[in-house]
Amino acid sequence: MENRDIYRIALEQSALDINCNAEDFLKEHPVVVESSVGAKARKYYKEPIACNLVSYGNNIVASVKRENREIVEEYIGKFEFYHCFETPNLHWLNDRLKGNGQKVCFMAEYYLPDVEKLQTLPCNYELKILVQEDFGPLYKPEWGNALCEDRKELDVLGVGAYDSGTLIGLAGCSADCDTMWQIGVDVLPQYRRKGIAAALTSTLAVETLKRGKVPFYCSAWSNIRSMRNAMKSGFIPAWVEMTAKPENIVDEMNQ
């Protein structure tokens, strides 16, 4: 798989996620479509979604509910597209969405592998490839980024790092859609800053590509440690998303 193939697959999946065309992300002007979570959207997309703003670095494609369309159209037409994902401009959108009972909720940056840089990085500890049958006893808080107990059926592949038989680091793949698997990684605190996370992430990315799937990686913009791991592991920034949800859902998350 070449980088252009990976990029095309990501564009096509994002289009399925937010009910637009893949070419919309490559236009030089904003695009607004009606919000809909289709059958082939990534599994973690759940209604209700007031609006979802997605950018691959050219423009914004906004997938919005009808009642929020006018607000979002004004917003993405008023500010430079990359400023729409940050304060102070973000307050403009949030203040107006609150009138419809909505708030900005999720913000994240997504990464794709650069196959010209991606390679399995070395590790001073034993690495093992794990499959779904191995994950049963591993649904514990310390592995909460690598595995998801609420969606066990999607955890399909992993790589574990072991110190004398004890699991000290784990990367896991979630089959969030037909063509792309998301990588999450955890390393026990006492073993961090030893290159384990990058070894796990890069190895799992290579194994994922071998299986004909595109690995992708997600982090919060403020999670510098996670961003550094992504880039060290052979990933590069590809797209960003910002999602608004009903106010009561956001408030519940903040309890």
C-alpha positions as CSV (number, residue, x, y, z in Angstrom):
1,M,0.0,0.0,0.0
2,E,1.4,3.4,-1.0
3,N,0.8,6.7,0.8
4,R,-1.6,7.9,-1.9
5,D,-3.7,4.7,-1.4
6,I,-3.8,5.2,2.4
7,Y,-4.8,8.9,1.9
8,R,-7.5,7.9,-0.5
9,I,-8.9,5.3,1.8
10,A,-9.0,7.8,4.7
11,L,-10.8,10.4,2.6
12,E,-13.4,7.8,1.5
13,Q,-14.0,6.7,5.1
14,S,-14.3,10.2,6.4
15,A,-16.9,10.8,3.6
16,L,-18.9,7.8,4.9
17,D,-18.5,9.1,8.4
18,I,-20.1,12.5,7.8
19,N,-22.3,11.9,4.7
20,C,-20.3,13.8,2.1
21,N,-18.1,13.0,-1.0
22,A,-14.4,12.3,-0.6
23,E,-13.6,15.1,-3.1
24,D,-15.3,17.6,-0.8
25,F,-12.2,17.5,1.5
26,L,-9.9,18.6,-1.3
27,K,-11.9,21.7,-2.3
28,E,-10.7,25.2,-1.6
29,H,-14.0,26.4,-0.2
30,P,-16.1,25.2,2.8
31,V,-18.7,22.5,2.2
32,V,-21.9,21.9,4.2
33,V,-23.9,18.7,4.2
34,E,-26.7,17.3,6.2
35,S,-25.6,15.2,9.2
36,S,-26.1,11.5,9.0
37,V,-24.3,8.6,10.6
38,G,-24.4,5.9,7.9
39,A,-24.1,2.1,8.3
40,K,-20.4,2.2,7.2
41,A,-19.3,5.1,9.5
42,R,-16.7,4.4,12.2
43,K,-18.3,2.6,15.0
44,Y,-17.6,5.3,17.6
45,Y,-19.8,7.8,15.7
46,K,-23.0,7.9,17.7
47,E,-26.1,10.0,17.4
48,P,-27.0,12.6,18.5
49,I,-24.4,14.8,16.7
50,A,-25.3,18.4,16.3
51,C,-22.4,19.1,13.9
52,N,-19.1,17.7,12.9
53,L,-16.4,19.8,11.4
54,V,-13.6,17.9,9.5
55,S,-10.5,19.3,7.8
56,Y,-7.8,17.6,5.8
57,G,-5.9,20.9,5.6
58,N,-7.7,22.4,2.5
59,N,-11.0,23.5,3.8
60,I,-13.8,22.6,6.3
61,V,-16.5,20.0,5.5
62,A,-19.3,20.6,8.0
63,S,-21.9,17.9,8.6
64,V,-24.8,19.5,10.4
65,K,-28.3,19.0,11.6
66,R,-30.8,21.2,9.8
67,E,-31.5,23.4,12.8
68,N,-27.8,24.3,13.2
69,R,-27.0,24.8,9.5
70,E,-27.3,28.6,9.4
71,I,-25.1,29.0,12.5
72,V,-22.4,26.7,11.1
73,E,-22.5,28.2,7.6
74,E,-21.9,31.7,9.1
75,Y,-19.1,30.4,11.3
76,I,-17.1,28.6,8.7
77,G,-17.6,31.5,6.3
78,K,-16.5,34.1,8.9
79,F,-13.2,32.7,10.0
80,E,-10.2,31.2,8.3
81,F,-10.8,27.4,8.3
82,Y,-7.9,26.4,10.5
83,H,-8.9,29.0,13.2
84,C,-12.4,27.4,13.4
85,F,-10.8,24.6,15.4
86,E,-9.4,26.8,18.1
87,T,-10.1,29.7,20.5
88,P,-11.0,32.5,20.5
89,N,-13.1,31.8,17.4
90,L,-14.4,28.6,18.9
91,H,-16.3,30.6,21.5
92,W,-18.3,32.2,18.7
93,L,-19.7,28.9,17.6
94,N,-20.2,27.5,21.1
95,D,-22.1,30.5,22.3
96,R,-24.5,30.3,19.4
97,L,-25.0,26.6,19.5
98,K,-26.0,26.9,23.1
99,G,-29.1,28.6,21.9
100,N,-30.1,25.3,20.3
101,G,-29.1,23.3,23.3
102,Q,-25.8,22.2,21.9
103,K,-22.1,22.5,22.9
104,V,-18.7,21.8,21.4
105,C,-17.7,18.4,22.7
106,F,-14.9,16.4,21.0
107,M,-11.8,17.8,19.4
108,A,-9.0,15.5,18.0
109,E,-6.2,15.2,15.6
110,Y,-5.8,12.1,13.5
111,Y,-2.6,10.5,12.0
112,L,-1.9,8.2,9.1
113,P,1.2,6.1,8.5
114,D,3.9,7.4,6.1
115,V,5.0,4.1,4.5
116,E,8.3,5.8,3.5
117,K,9.1,6.3,7.2
118,L,7.2,3.4,8.9
119,Q,9.3,0.5,10.2
120,T,9.3,-1.7,13.2
121,L,11.3,0.1,15.8
122,P,13.6,-1.9,18.2
123,C,12.6,-2.7,21.8
124,N,14.7,-3.9,24.7
125,Y,11.8,-6.1,25.8
126,E,10.1,-9.1,24.3
127,L,7.3,-8.3,21.9
128,K,4.4,-10.7,21.1
129,I,1.7,-10.4,18.5
130,L,-1.7,-10.9,20.2
131,V,-5.1,-11.7,18.7
132,Q,-8.7,-11.3,20.0
133,E,-8.6,-14.5,22.0
134,D,-5.6,-13.2,24.1
135,F,-7.4,-10.0,25.3
136,G,-9.9,-11.6,27.7
137,P,-7.9,-11.0,31.0
138,L,-6.5,-7.6,29.7
139,Y,-9.5,-5.4,30.1
140,K,-8.1,-3.4,33.0
141,P,-7.6,0.3,33.6
142,E,-3.9,0.3,32.8
143,W,-4.7,-0.9,29.2
144,G,-7.7,1.4,28.7
145,N,-6.2,3.2,25.6
146,A,-5.1,-0.1,23.9
147,L,-8.4,-1.9,24.5
148,C,-12.0,-0.9,24.9
149,E,-14.2,-3.0,27.2
150,D,-17.4,-1.4,25.9
151,R,-16.5,-2.6,22.3
152,K,-14.6,-5.8,22.9
153,E,-15.8,-7.3,19.6
154,L,-13.8,-4.6,17.7
155,D,-10.4,-5.3,19.4
156,V,-8.9,-7.5,16.8
157,L,-5.1,-7.3,17.0
158,G,-2.4,-6.2,19.4
159,V,1.3,-6.2,20.4
160,G,2.4,-6.7,23.9
161,A,5.8,-5.9,25.5
162,Y,7.0,-8.2,28.3
163,D,9.6,-8.0,31.0
164,S,10.3,-11.5,32.2
165,G,6.9,-12.6,31.3
166,T,5.0,-9.6,32.8
167,L,3.1,-7.4,30.4
168,I,4.5,-3.9,30.6
169,G,3.1,-2.3,27.5
170,L,0.3,-2.9,25.1
171,A,-0.9,-1.6,21.7
172,G,-4.2,-2.6,20.4
173,C,-6.2,-2.2,17.1
174,S,-9.9,-1.5,17.0
175,A,-11.6,-2.4,13.8
176,D,-13.6,0.8,13.8
177,C,-14.7,0.4,10.1
178,D,-14.2,-1.9,7.2
179,T,-10.9,-0.5,5.9
180,M,-9.2,1.2,8.9
181,W,-8.1,0.1,12.3
182,Q,-7.4,2.5,15.1
183,I,-4.3,2.1,17.2
184,G,-4.2,2.9,21.0
185,V,-1.2,2.2,23.3
186,D,-0.4,2.1,27.0
187,V,2.9,1.6,28.8
188,L,3.1,1.1,32.6
189,P,4.5,4.4,34.2
190,Q,7.8,2.9,35.4
191,Y,8.6,1.7,31.9
192,R,8.0,5.0,30.0
193,R,10.6,7.0,28.1
194,K,12.3,3.8,27.0
195,G,11.0,3.7,23.4
196,I,8.4,1.0,24.2
197,A,5.4,2.9,23.0
198,A,6.9,3.6,19.7
199,A,8.1,0.0,19.2
200,L,4.6,-1.3,20.0
201,T,2.9,1.3,17.8
202,S,5.1,0.9,14.8
203,T,5.1,-2.9,15.0
204,L,1.3,-2.9,15.2
205,A,1.0,-0.5,12.3
206,V,3.2,-2.8,10.1
207,E,1.1,-5.8,11.1
208,T,-2.1,-4.0,10.3
209,L,-0.9,-3.0,6.8
210,K,0.1,-6.7,6.2
211,R,-3.5,-7.6,6.8
212,G,-4.7,-5.1,4.2
213,K,-6.1,-2.5,6.6
214,V,-5.0,1.1,7.1
215,P,-3.9,1.9,10.7
216,F,-4.7,5.3,12.1
217,Y,-3.9,7.0,15.3
218,C,-5.8,9.7,17.3
219,S,-4.7,12.2,20.0
220,A,-5.9,15.3,21.7
221,W,-4.1,18.4,20.5
222,S,-2.7,19.0,24.0
223,N,-1.4,15.4,24.4
224,I,2.2,16.1,23.5
225,R,3.4,12.7,24.7
226,S,0.9,10.9,22.4
227,M,1.7,13.2,19.4
228,R,5.4,12.5,19.8
229,N,4.8,8.8,19.9
230,A,2.7,9.0,16.7
231,M,5.4,10.8,14.8
232,K,8.2,8.7,16.2
233,S,6.3,5.6,15.1
234,G,6.1,6.7,11.5
235,F,2.7,8.5,11.5
236,I,2.0,12.1,10.2
237,P,-0.9,14.4,10.9
238,A,-3.7,13.9,8.3
239,W,-7.0,15.4,9.5
240,V,-8.7,17.1,12.4
241,E,-12.3,16.9,13.7
242,M,-14.5,18.9,16.1
243,T,-17.9,17.6,17.1
244,A,-20.8,19.3,18.9
245,K,-23.4,17.3,20.9
246,P,-26.4,18.1,23.1
247,E,-25.6,20.2,26.1
248,N,-26.8,17.6,28.6
249,I,-24.4,15.0,27.2
250,V,-21.4,17.4,27.5
251,D,-22.4,18.4,31.0
252,E,-22.7,14.7,32.0
253,M,-19.2,14.1,30.8
254,N,-17.9,16.9,33.0
255,Q,-19.5,15.5,36.2
